[in-house]
Amino acid sequence: MRTQKGFTLIELVMVIVILGILAAVAVPKYMDMSTAAASAAKKSMQANVKTAWASYIGANAGAYPTVTQIAANTDGGAAAATGVQATINAILETVLTYTDTACTAATAAVGDTVKCVGNINP
């Protein structure tokens, strides 16, 4: 007498259904985690620029830096007319810089003196 070994069609369908349920639960969680990671990277970039700005002022007897000088002291930042730029998740983000202490007059050139560091562009 021969016995056949293998899975029945019902068993295979049940495994596929269970895998579908697991995928339906895991994908939204993954999307939330990637969004949170991008947000954390933006906050880190902003803090890095603010730290570079404050460090320059402290090291240079209260003199304000230019956009270029701030970018040179950040991890991977590049100077742009409106602030310091870096790529986060394949998107070019800019930490805005200003020529006044109230953060209202935006810088217009990389050589402008930065008296206020703002938020990442919306």
C-alpha positions in Angstrom: 0.0 0.0 0.0 1.4 3.4 -1.1 0.9 6.6 1.0 1.2 9.9 -0.6 2.9 12.7 1.3 2.2 16.4 0.7 -0.1 19.3 1.5 -3.7 19.5 0.7 -5.2 22.4 -1.2 -7.0 23.6 1.9 -3.7 23.7 3.9 -2.0 25.7 1.1 -4.9 28.2 0.9 -4.8 28.6 4.7 -1.1 29.4 4.7 -1.6 32.0 1.9 -4.5 33.6 3.9 -2.4 33.8 7.0 0.5 35.3 5.1 -1.9 37.9 3.6 -3.1 38.9 7.0 0.4 39.3 8.3 1.4 41.4 5.3 -1.7 43.6 5.8 -0.7 44.3 9.4 3.1 44.7 8.7 3.0 47.1 5.7 1.3 50.1 7.5 3.7 49.7 10.4 6.6 49.8 8.0 5.3 53.0 6.4 4.8 54.6 9.8 8.4 53.7 10.7 9.9 55.2 7.5 7.9 58.4 8.0 9.1 58.7 11.6 12.7 58.0 10.5 12.5 60.8 7.9 11.1 63.2 10.5 13.9 62.3 12.9 16.5 62.8 10.2 15.1 66.3 9.5 15.2 67.2 13.2 18.8 66.0 13.4 19.8 68.0 10.4 18.2 71.1 11.9 20.0 70.6 15.2 23.3 70.0 13.4 23.0 73.3 11.6 22.0 75.2 14.8 24.9 73.6 16.6 27.4 74.6 13.8 26.0 78.2 13.9 26.3 78.5 17.7 29.8 76.9 17.7 31.0 79.4 15.1 29.7 82.3 17.2 31.3 80.9 20.3 34.6 80.3 18.7 34.7 83.7 16.9 34.0 86.2 19.8 30.3 86.6 18.9 30.8 87.2 15.2 28.1 85.7 13.0 28.9 83.2 10.3 27.9 83.1 6.7 25.8 80.4 5.2 29.0 78.9 3.7 30.8 78.8 7.0 27.8 77.1 8.7 27.6 74.5 5.9 31.3 73.8 6.2 30.8 72.8 9.8 27.9 70.4 9.3 27.9 66.8 8.4 27.3 66.7 4.7 25.5 70.1 4.5 25.9 72.3 1.4 25.5 76.1 1.3 22.5 77.5 -0.7 21.2 81.0 -1.0 18.3 80.2 1.4 20.2 78.1 3.9 22.0 74.8 4.4 20.9 71.9 2.3 21.2 68.1 2.7 19.5 65.2 1.0 17.2 63.1 3.3 15.5 60.1 1.7 16.3 61.3 -1.8 14.7 64.7 -1.1 16.7 67.9 -0.9 15.9 69.6 2.4 16.9 73.1 3.4 17.4 74.5 6.9 16.4 78.1 6.4 18.7 80.9 7.5 18.0 84.6 8.2 20.0 87.9 8.2 18.2 89.3 11.2 17.7 88.0 14.8 13.9 87.9 14.5 14.1 85.2 11.7 12.1 87.3 9.2 14.6 88.4 6.5 15.8 85.3 4.7 19.3 85.0 3.4 19.7 85.6 -0.4 23.2 84.5 -1.0 25.7 82.0 0.5 27.9 84.9 1.7 25.1 86.5 3.7 25.7 86.8 7.5 23.4 84.4 9.4 21.9 85.9 12.6 19.1 83.4 13.0 18.7 79.7 12.0 15.1 78.7 11.3 13.3 75.5 10.6 13.5 73.1 7.7 11.6 74.3 4.7 8.0 73.1 4.9 
